[in-house]
Amino acid sequence: MSRIGKKPVPIPDGTEIKIQDGSISVKGKNGELAFEYHPNISVEFDADAKEVRVVRPDDARLNRALHGLTRSLIANMVQGVNTHFEKRLEIVGVGYQATLEANSKLHLQVGFANTVTLPVPDGVVCELPDNTHILVKSADKQAVGQFAADIRGVRPPEPYKGKGIRYQGEHVRRKAGKAFAGR
């Protein structure tokens, strides 16, 4: 039995759960998220215990894989509508900076001839505490991770000088570079 899948998902106060026709929607103070789960898996809401249980029909390989996955996705939805998921990025490099245009477009100046513009996805909030730090947050964990990866992908940190966009706290392995020639 899946260790993750068999654990019930506790539902905190102020969170509403609706399960109908193969989909579950979770509504909380930070918004509403919906998810259509696989037809082999069944999801049950116990209102008395305030928890959601994910049940699989048998031990087939596909059902075992979907069991833990479905439970994790539902747990992430419940957590996200109560507290935002967030990723912090930092920009390292002389003259590298970011600007935000009405929380709809993120402009990155990271050493290219032109400014790179990324549209901020719906449901994602992007904040700039200063022009070299970016905070991405949302109730949807997947949206936060994908947008943060898109930002980092514009200019990943390079190993010689360490310039580029990195996650806060990320360790970048440094290389020595060329040895002095002509001794």
Secondary structure, 3 states (H helix, E strand, C coil): CCCCCCCCEECCCCCEEEEECCEEEEEECCEEEEEECCCCCEEEEECCCCEEEEECCCCCHHHHHHHHHHHHHHHHHHHHHHCCEEEEEEEECCCCEEEEECCCEEEEECCCCCCEEEECCCCEEEEEEECCEEEEEECCHHHHHHHHHHHHHHCCCCCCCCCEEEECCCCCCCCCCCCCCCC
